Amino acid sequence: MGFPDSVTVVEVGPRDGFQRETTFIPTEIKIEIINALFNTGIGQMEVTSFISPKAIPQMADASEVVSAIERRREGLRLIALVPNPKGAENAVRSEVDEIRIFVSASESHNLSNVNRSIEESLMGFQEVMRIVAGHEVAVNADIAVAFGCPFEGNVPSEQVRWIAGQLLALGAEGITVCDTTGMATPPIVRRVCECLLTAYPELDLGLHFHNTRGIGLVNIYEALNLGLTTFESSIAGLGGCPFAPGATGNVCTEDLVYLLHELGIQTGIDLRALIKVAKRMEEVIGRPLPGQLMKAGLRLDLHPFNKEVRK
Amino acid sequence: MGFPDSVTVVEVGPRDGFQRETTFIPTEIKIEIINALFNTGIGQMEVTSFISPKAIPQMADASEVVSAIERRREGLRLIALVPNPKGAENAVRSEVDEIRIFVSASESHNLSNVNRSIEESLMGFQEVMRIVAGHEVAVNADIAVAFGCPFEGNVPSEQVRWIAGQLLALGAEGITVCDTTGMATPPIVRRVCECLLTAYPELDLGLHFHNTRGIGLVNIYEALNLGLTTFESSIAGLGGCPFAPGATGNVCTEDLVYLLHELGIQTGIDLRALIKVAKRMEEVIGRPLPGQLMKAGLRLDLHPFNKEVRK
């Protein structure tokens, strides 16, 4: 098996997970969870979104959250999602290291998501890049529904490649392709990634999978076989699917890290500490979350053998 | 990707799933579910266990269930689990096509499970084989905890191979290695399967994985890459883990079939019909079950695009 030696796990729970929670999570709880996550060894995290509080009240405390995050290690990367120039202005005033812009691979999803055409979104990013210019902040871009669109179905790889090219031309340093509604399968993962990497062999390519149809980790396994090394996931599997009430959303971070470690792939993350944060997250959210490992425990945490069983 | 063209999915929900339910499921409901499952195109199913009603009251209606199953197609294979000679006597009087004997790969688990040493279990199977002799019923064998034991941890592949050899010598026609508590990982799957197939290249080898730690389908994906073609799973993911309350048990049949079909592997199973049975199972059991696909729907079952979204 030709797996990479190490992988970067990008935690997205505090943004993608919290964002879907309708009850406001107190700012100090958000900060507690984010600090605990960084303390497990996670190096990159989407910590918030600089979006209108009217659109997503949950993210109204974005600046406050970012400023309270402890940077106990060198090189931590705080990432904030930014939907528009206004968000970019707020983000550059904060202390984030990376802003993340996003556009969908299908017109219908982009329209549904941000009420703009893909072209209009790309135009808007020019303004974002002007705002960011001169600030010490990286810009990366997400391509949503890159593995399938809930309105249009299959999305041509060439469309994803074209959008990636536009984003790179605008100045995005890296691209993350997102399986927003869990439509990716191993053959689609291979097709999209090979198309992108053939066009842009040096591309800093991240992958964001959902477990909506149960195969999120299989898709990651396929991507590992392709040599990819950056994966986004959410602690405890927090985050749902907007198109299927009750369905699972993001791949679960601790389940992913468990798989990676079992494959001999380094992450720099303390899995036991991660499980503790997952349990804390479940406590904070107040309902069972999809993560499996936190329920079952580590593989080699053995059970006592009751010799009395033989009567 | 060198996947097999077709795969046999062996449904185990009516045995492995029902068995763990403490509330008795009415016999007519069991029969309804089993018939519905066979009607989706499933060809092989563990339909019950001929075990003492004192040990597992849920299986007290084993004979009644088996005799009521409709055989609408040629070649359906009704499988019953049999723990001892008494169970074998009852099984051969029924109309099952295969009886399944079982032994653990670790002494502690075998002792815990059936209160016997592995040697004593193997001795008992000699008596089972004498009872079966002359009857038109196949005998296959399960090896439990073949990928790891909750009491002993890692299980040497050579131990699994030795037990497989003993079972084959006794007359078992095929062997299924079982990940009873979800300890398998892709490298362990590879190690155990390669060890068995090196020793017995013609072995009829089935695999039974659990999703206890979230990677059940990844293990199957690895096994597909090894060319294996027989997998056991449970409709809706019914069935828990005896060592981790709240944890998931068996891999979910419809999620597995979805993955297989998306890989271009044939199963002969109607996935939409399977999802209907999964939903019915959830209704019968009366609590949410782990299956993902039944909540999210098929990948290309698209959502209506609301053009009015753009105001």
Interface residues (C-beta under 8 A of the other chain):
Chain A: M1 S108 L111 S112 N115 G148 P150 F151 E152 G153 N154 G182 M183 T185 P186 P187 N211 T212 R213 G214 I215 L217 V218 Y221 E222 C241 F243 A244 G246 A247 T248 C252 D255 Y258 L259 E262 L263 G264 P288 G291 Q292 L293 K295 A296 G297 R299 L300 L302 H303 P304 F305 N306 V309 R310 K311
Chain B: M1 S108 L111 S112 N115 G148 P150 F151 E152 G153 N154 G182 M183 T185 P186 P187 R190 N211 T212 R213 G214 I215 L217 V218 Y221 E222 C241 F243 A244 G246 A247 T248 C252 D255 Y258 L259 E262 L263 G264 P288 G291 Q292 L293 K295 A296 G297 R299 L300 L302 H303 P304 F305 N306 V309 R310 K311
